Amino acid sequence: MATGPDFTPPYMTVEQVAEYLQISVRSVHRFKSEGKIKGYRIPGTRLLRYRRNEIEKVMERALA
């Protein structure tokens, strides 16, 4: 498994997304509820994960 300051996992928790985007956890939840980003439930749990590549695409569109 890769480690180091530049490693970001392909699926991220809400906390990891917030840190990655340098925003609050509350903002991540708001973006999800507004449909700006999509979260994925892990089957059989209440856990939610976000795809890094989708987060990056959203940010690219926002900055374009």
Secondary structure, DSSP 8 states (H G I E B T S, - for coil): ---STT---SEE-HHHHHHHHT--HHHHHHHHHTTSS-EEE-TTSS-EEEEHHHHHHHHHHHH-
